[in-house]
Amino acid sequence: MRSKDGPCDRKNGFEAGAIIDYLKSYRFVWTALTFKKLFDILSPTSSILQNKDLDLMLAVSMIEQNKIKILTLRSDESFESLSQEVDAFVLEQADES
């Protein structure tokens, strides 16, 4: 947007740059990757629970498995792994800029 519109539209160019900077920020990336991990765990169960021909035993089993996986996400090892992923992503984006 900055390069196409030129100097006559600096305000929009500045706002677009600010949004891009925010989307690349450590805080935003941390939150986004955390939600991605949660949704990766919960999406299959959500699909099962939305089926018309719901298998209750399968749903209960999946919920129990999800509970274990989410508790694992709360571990120190998972926290360190997520931290490394965020660091790598933020550094990669900084190198591209």
C-alpha positions as CSV (number, residue, x, y, z in Angstrom):
1,M,0.0,0.0,0.0
2,R,2.9,2.3,0.8
3,S,4.6,1.8,-2.5
4,K,1.5,1.7,-4.7
5,D,-0.3,4.8,-3.4
6,G,2.7,6.9,-3.1
7,P,3.1,10.0,-0.9
8,C,-0.4,11.3,-1.5
9,D,-1.9,8.7,0.9
10,R,0.6,8.6,3.8
11,K,-2.0,8.2,6.5
12,N,-3.3,4.9,5.1
13,G,0.2,3.7,4.4
14,F,1.2,4.5,8.0
15,E,-1.9,2.6,9.4
16,A,-1.1,-0.4,7.2
17,G,2.4,-0.4,8.4
18,A,1.3,-0.2,12.0
19,I,-1.1,-3.2,11.5
20,I,1.7,-5.2,9.9
21,D,4.1,-4.4,12.8
22,Y,1.4,-5.4,15.3
23,L,0.7,-8.7,13.5
24,K,4.5,-9.5,13.6
25,S,4.9,-8.5,17.3
26,Y,6.0,-11.1,19.8
27,R,2.8,-10.7,21.8
28,F,0.5,-11.3,18.9
29,V,2.4,-14.2,17.5
30,W,2.5,-15.8,21.0
31,T,-1.3,-15.6,21.3
32,A,-1.9,-16.8,17.7
33,L,0.3,-19.9,18.1
34,T,-1.3,-20.7,21.5
35,F,-4.8,-20.5,19.9
36,K,-3.6,-22.6,16.9
37,K,-2.4,-25.3,19.2
38,L,-5.7,-25.3,21.1
39,F,-7.8,-25.4,18.0
40,D,-5.7,-28.2,16.5
41,I,-6.6,-30.2,19.6
42,L,-10.2,-29.2,19.8
43,S,-11.3,-29.1,16.2
44,P,-11.8,-32.9,15.6
45,T,-13.9,-33.1,18.8
46,S,-15.9,-30.2,17.7
47,S,-16.7,-31.8,14.4
48,I,-17.7,-35.1,16.1
49,L,-20.0,-33.2,18.5
50,Q,-21.7,-31.4,15.6
51,N,-22.6,-34.6,13.6
52,K,-26.2,-35.6,13.4
53,D,-25.4,-39.2,14.2
54,L,-23.4,-38.4,17.3
55,D,-21.4,-41.3,18.9
56,L,-21.5,-40.5,22.6
57,M,-18.8,-42.9,23.6
58,L,-16.4,-41.6,20.9
59,A,-17.2,-38.0,22.0
60,V,-16.6,-38.7,25.7
61,S,-13.3,-40.5,24.8
62,M,-12.2,-37.6,22.6
63,I,-13.0,-35.1,25.4
64,E,-10.9,-37.1,27.9
65,Q,-8.0,-37.2,25.4
66,N,-8.4,-33.4,24.8
67,K,-8.2,-32.8,28.5
68,I,-4.9,-34.7,28.7
69,K,-3.5,-32.9,25.7
70,I,-4.4,-29.5,27.1
71,L,-2.9,-30.4,30.4
72,T,0.3,-31.3,28.5
73,L,0.2,-27.9,26.9
74,R,0.5,-26.4,30.3
75,S,3.8,-28.1,31.0
76,D,7.2,-26.4,31.1
77,E,8.4,-28.4,28.1
78,S,5.5,-27.2,26.0
79,F,6.0,-23.7,27.2
80,E,9.6,-23.8,26.1
81,S,8.7,-25.3,22.8
82,L,6.1,-22.6,22.1
83,S,8.6,-19.9,23.2
84,Q,11.2,-21.3,20.7
85,E,8.5,-21.3,17.9
86,V,7.6,-17.7,18.6
87,D,11.2,-16.6,18.7
88,A,11.9,-18.3,15.4
89,F,8.9,-16.8,13.7
90,V,9.6,-13.3,15.0
91,L,13.2,-13.5,14.0
92,E,12.3,-14.8,10.5
93,Q,9.9,-12.0,10.0
94,A,12.5,-9.4,11.2
95,D,15.0,-10.8,8.7
96,E,12.5,-10.4,5.8
97,S,11.8,-6.8,6.7
